[in-house]
Amino acid sequence: MVHNFDQYKFSSETAANRFAEIMPRSLIPERKVKLNPGEYDEFRLELETRNWHKVLADLPNEIDEVLVKEFYANAYQQMRDDPRQCRVWGKLIKYDRMTINTFLRTTSPPAGQVTPFSEFSSAHKDHDAISSALCTPGHTYMLGVNDNPIRILRKHLILLAQMWSAFSYTNLSPNTHTSDLNLMRSYLIYGLVTGMDMDVGADISQDIAYIADMENVKLGFPALITTLYRKKGIIADTLVLLSLQPPIDKNFIKKNCISRVELNEPAPPPRAPYPPRAASSSQSTHDPSSTFEASFQEAMTKMFARHEDMWLGHQALRQGQFSIIDSMHHLSLGVPDFLNDLIMIGAQFEACFPWPVGRPES
């Protein structure tokens, strides 16, 4: 039987083909947390209580992009019914909940035991209670067309919720859409803010399996996966390693997480509408206020529609920027004697040029 793939790196021809599909995808590197005693202690001490400060918030600053993509290629399952493990470079790499918790030095609940967060996740949600815990006074979920809660604007989150959100987007449940808090992530942040126990190994294991099997999603947990390789003695000949994203430290929090409400700074006052034009003598026979009100409402409706179009257009341009940056980086990998770190990846571009905080309300 002839095998037309690298049997040392890939467990099957399917995995080798999957690697070719995965190669254009970008990574979502994790962040360290670097806070000293007295700096945002409510967040820092909760990390220590959960034992996340030892590994999950302090991963090695080394990411082997090719190894990470080989891992996800071999972890792919067309029918997700096999154990959460894959063989890479002749070594068996497990990513089940027990293995992840052991690596992170976190506790694995006994089999069959339901954690408070798992119980909360499967129960009916009190969205008023959740928004009261996560939002600054006077704010709550944005509602959909059926008056169902759909998201919380980032600028409406309290400081603690913003810090946990930033950590979750890279180290717990990777995602690059960080402007607003969608419904499912709001449950996660609520569990963290209120101190619910959770099985972090199970959650990360499930996310890794989801990323491996899904199409066109960015690849999370790259530093964790690279370190799992290292512990198995797998060290590739990659000359240039990628780095973690900038750490969550005092400066990061001041720049990205502080809200006007919690700084006791007044929000900028809304711009007053332009006064109506004075009526001409030829129109003095009727009251112009009703005509002005209708015209004003029509103008405002058109303006908000234009703002929505502009926002969607900017989002499309932003995604195009990420795609171009990632494509340039991947093309540079094939150029002989070209330093791999001369061109940044999409995640590094986002860290250097962050998307503006919050979405303007309409």
C-alpha positions in Angstrom: 0.0 0.0 0.0 1.4 3.4 -1.1 1.1 6.3 1.3 1.4 9.7 -0.3 1.8 11.7 2.9 4.3 12.1 5.7 3.4 9.2 8.0 5.7 10.5 10.8 3.8 13.8 11.1 0.3 12.6 10.2 -1.8 9.7 11.3 -3.7 9.4 8.1 -4.1 10.8 4.6 -7.2 12.5 5.9 -5.1 14.3 8.5 -2.5 15.3 5.9 -5.3 16.8 3.7 -6.7 18.5 6.7 -3.4 20.1 7.4 -3.4 21.7 3.9 -6.9 23.1 4.7 -5.8 24.4 8.1 -2.6 26.1 7.0 -4.2 29.4 5.9 -5.9 29.8 9.2 -4.5 32.2 11.8 -3.9 31.6 15.5 -5.3 33.3 18.6 -2.4 33.4 21.0 -3.0 33.4 24.7 -2.1 36.2 27.2 -0.2 36.1 30.5 -1.7 37.9 33.5 0.9 40.1 35.2 -0.6 41.9 38.2 1.1 42.7 41.5 -0.6 42.6 44.9 -2.8 45.7 45.2 -3.4 45.8 41.5 -7.0 44.8 40.6 -7.0 42.3 43.5 -10.6 41.1 42.9 -9.5 39.7 39.5 -6.0 38.6 40.6 -7.1 36.8 43.7 -9.9 34.9 41.9 -7.3 33.6 39.4 -5.3 32.3 42.4 -8.4 30.8 44.0 -9.0 28.8 40.9 -5.3 28.0 40.6 -5.2 29.4 37.1 -2.3 31.8 37.9 0.2 28.9 37.9 -0.2 27.8 34.3 -3.3 29.0 32.5 -2.4 32.7 33.1 1.4 32.1 32.8 1.9 29.9 29.7 5.4 29.8 28.1 6.0 32.6 25.6 6.6 30.2 22.7 4.2 29.2 19.9 5.2 26.8 17.1 2.7 27.6 14.4 3.4 24.6 12.3 3.2 22.1 15.2 -0.1 23.7 16.3 -1.6 23.2 12.9 -0.3 19.6 12.6 -2.0 19.0 16.0 -5.3 20.3 14.8 -5.0 18.4 11.6 -4.5 15.1 13.4 -7.1 15.9 16.0 -9.8 16.3 13.3 -12.6 13.7 13.4 -15.2 13.4 10.8 -17.4 11.7 13.3 -16.6 12.8 16.8 -16.7 9.5 18.6 -13.1 8.6 19.3 -11.1 9.6 22.5 -9.7 13.1 22.6 -6.2 12.2 21.6 -4.1 12.1 18.4 -0.7 10.8 17.4 1.8 13.3 16.1 5.5 12.7 15.4 5.1 9.2 16.8 3.8 10.5 20.2 0.3 10.2 21.6 -1.0 13.7 22.6 -4.1 13.6 24.8 -6.4 16.6 25.2 -9.2 15.1 27.4 -10.3 16.9 30.5 -8.1 14.9 32.9 -5.0 15.6 30.8 -5.8 19.3 30.5 -6.5 19.7 34.2 -3.4 17.8 35.1 -1.3 20.1 32.8 -3.0 23.2 34.2 -2.7 22.0 37.8 -6.4 22.4 38.3 -8.8 20.0 39.9 -10.8 17.5 37.9 -14.2 16.9 39.6 -15.1 13.2 40.1 -16.8 11.5 37.1 -20.5 12.2 37.3 -20.2 15.2 39.6 -21.8 18.3 38.2 -20.1 21.6 38.9 -22.1 24.7 39.9 -21.3 26.3 36.5 -22.5 23.3 34.6 -25.7 23.2 36.6 -26.2 26.9 35.9 -25.5 26.5 32.2 -28.3 23.9 31.8 -30.8 25.8 34.0 -33.2 28.6 33.1 -31.4 32.0 33.1 -32.4 35.1 35.1 -31.1 37.7 32.6 -32.0 40.5 34.9 -29.8 39.0 37.6 -27.0 38.4 35.1 -27.1 42.0 33.7 -27.2 43.4 37.3 -23.9 41.6 38.1 -22.2 42.4 34.8 -23.4 45.9 33.7 -22.8 49.4 35.0 -25.9 51.0 36.5 -28.7 51.7 34.1 -27.6 49.3 31.4 -28.6 45.7 30.5 -28.7 43.4 27.5 -29.4 44.7 24.0 -32.6 43.1 22.8 -33.4 41.4 19.5 -36.5 41.7 17.3 -38.5 39.4 19.6 -37.3 41.3 22.7 -34.9 38.5 23.6 -31.6 39.4 25.1 -28.8 39.0 22.6 -25.7 40.8 23.8 -24.2 43.3 26.2 -22.1 46.1 24.8 -18.5 46.1 26.0 -18.7 49.7 27.2 -21.6 48.8 29.5 -19.6 46.1 31.4 -18.2 46.7 34.8 -14.5 46.6 35.2 -14.3 43.1 36.6 -16.4 41.7 33.8 -14.2 43.4 31.2 -11.1 41.9 32.7 -12.6 38.4 32.7 -13.8 39.0 29.1 -10.3 39.9 27.9 -8.9 36.8 29.6 -11.7 34.5 28.2 -11.2 35.6 24.6 -7.7 34.2 24.6 -7.2 31.7 27.3 -10.6 30.1 28.0 -12.8 30.2 24.9 -10.8 31.9 22.0 -12.5 34.3 19.8 -11.5 37.5 17.9 -15.0 39.1 18.0 -14.4 41.0 21.3 -16.4 44.2 20.8 -19.7 42.9 22.5 -20.5 40.1 24.9 -22.8 37.6 23.2 -25.4 35.6 25.1 -23.3 32.5 25.7 -20.2 34.3 26.8 -22.2 36.5 29.2 -23.1 33.2 31.0 -19.4 32.3 31.2 -18.4 35.8 32.5 -21.3 35.7 35.0 -20.0 32.4 36.4 -16.5 33.9 36.7 -17.6 37.2 38.3 -19.8 35.3 40.9 -17.1 32.7 41.7 -18.9 29.6 40.4 -16.7 26.4 40.4 -16.2 25.0 36.9 -14.3 22.2 35.2 -11.9 24.3 33.1 -10.1 21.2 31.7 -13.4 19.9 30.3 -14.3 23.3 28.8 -10.9 23.7 27.1 -11.0 20.1 25.9 -14.4 20.6 24.3 -13.3 23.8 22.7 -10.2 22.2 21.2 -12.3 19.4 19.7 -14.8 22.0 18.3 -11.9 24.0 16.7 -10.4 20.8 15.2 -13.6 19.8 13.6 -15.0 23.1 12.4 -14.4 24.9 9.1 -13.0 28.4 8.8 -12.5 29.1 12.6 -9.2 30.5 14.0 -7.0 28.2 16.0 -7.0 28.8 19.7 -4.8 27.5 22.6 -1.5 27.6 20.5 0.8 28.1 23.5 -0.9 25.4 25.5 -0.7 22.9 22.6 3.0 23.8 21.9 3.8 23.1 25.6 1.9 19.8 25.4 4.3 18.9 22.6 7.3 20.0 24.6 6.3 17.8 27.5 6.3 14.8 25.1 9.8 15.7 23.9 8.6 16.9 20.5 10.7 19.9 19.4 10.5 20.8 15.8 13.2 22.6 13.7 11.1 25.8 13.5 13.6 28.6 13.6 11.2 31.4 14.6 8.5 31.0 17.2 5.5 33.2 17.6 4.8 35.1 20.8 1.8 35.5 23.1 -0.4 38.5 22.9 0.5 41.4 25.2 -0.2 40.5 28.8 -3.1 41.6 30.9 -1.3 44.0 33.3 -2.1 47.3 34.9 -1.4 49.3 31.7 -3.6 46.9 29.5 -6.5 47.2 32.0 -6.3 51.0 32.1 -6.2 51.2 28.3 -8.8 48.5 27.5 -11.1 47.9 30.5 -11.8 51.0 32.5 -15.2 52.6 31.9 -16.3 56.2 32.4 -18.9 55.1 35.0 -16.3 53.4 37.3 -13.9 56.3 36.9 -16.8 58.6 38.0 -16.3 60.6 34.8 -19.5 62.0 33.2 -20.3 60.6 29.8 -20.1 63.2 27.0 -23.5 64.9 26.6 -25.5 64.1 23.5 -25.3 66.6 20.8 -28.3 68.9 20.7 -30.4 68.9 17.5 -30.0 71.8 15.2 -32.7 74.5 15.8 -35.4 74.8 13.1 -35.0 77.4 10.5 -37.0 80.5 11.0 -40.2 80.5 9.0 -40.5 82.8 6.1 -43.2 85.4 5.8 -44.9 83.3 3.2 -45.3 80.4 5.6 -46.5 82.5 8.6 -50.0 81.3 8.2 -49.4 77.9 9.8 -47.4 76.4 12.7 -44.1 74.9 11.3 -43.4 72.8 14.4 -45.3 69.7 13.1 -43.5 69.9 9.7 -40.1 70.3 11.4 -40.7 67.3 13.7 -41.5 65.0 10.8 -38.5 66.2 8.8 -36.2 65.9 11.8 -37.4 62.3 12.5 -36.9 61.4 8.9 -33.4 62.9 8.9 -32.4 61.0 12.1 -33.7 57.7 10.7 -31.6 58.1 7.5 -28.6 59.1 9.6 -28.8 56.0 11.8 -29.2 53.8 8.7 -26.1 55.4 7.3 -24.2 54.7 10.6 -25.3 51.1 10.4 -24.0 50.8 6.9 -20.7 52.4 7.8 -20.3 50.1 10.8 -20.9 47.0 8.7 -18.5 48.4 6.0 -15.8 49.0 8.6 -16.2 45.5 9.9 -15.8 44.1 6.4 -12.7 46.2 5.9 -11.3 45.0 9.2 -11.8 41.3 8.3 -10.1 42.1 5.0 -7.1 43.5 6.8 -6.8 40.4 8.9 -7.0 38.2 5.8 -4.4 40.2 3.9 -2.0 40.2 6.9 -2.4 36.5 7.4 -1.9 35.8 3.7 1.2 37.9 3.6 2.6 36.1 6.6 1.9 32.6 5.2 3.4 33.6 1.8 6.5 34.8 3.6 7.0 31.4 5.2 7.8 29.9 1.8 10.5 32.6 0.9 14.0 31.3 1.4 16.2 33.2 3.9 13.2 35.5 4.8 12.8 36.0 8.6 9.4 34.6 9.7 8.8 37.4 12.2 9.2 40.3 9.7 5.5 40.1 8.9 3.0 39.9 11.7 0.0 37.6 11.9 -3.5 38.8 12.2 -3.6 38.4 16.0 -0.5 40.5 16.4 -1.9 43.1 14.0 -5.0 43.3 16.2 -2.9 43.7 19.3 -1.0 46.6 17.7 -4.0 48.3 16.1 -7.0 47.4 18.4 -10.6 47.8 17.2 -12.3 50.8 18.8 -14.0 49.9 22.1 -17.8 49.3 21.9 -20.3 49.7 19.1 -22.0 53.1 18.8 -25.6 52.8 19.8 -28.4 53.6 17.4 
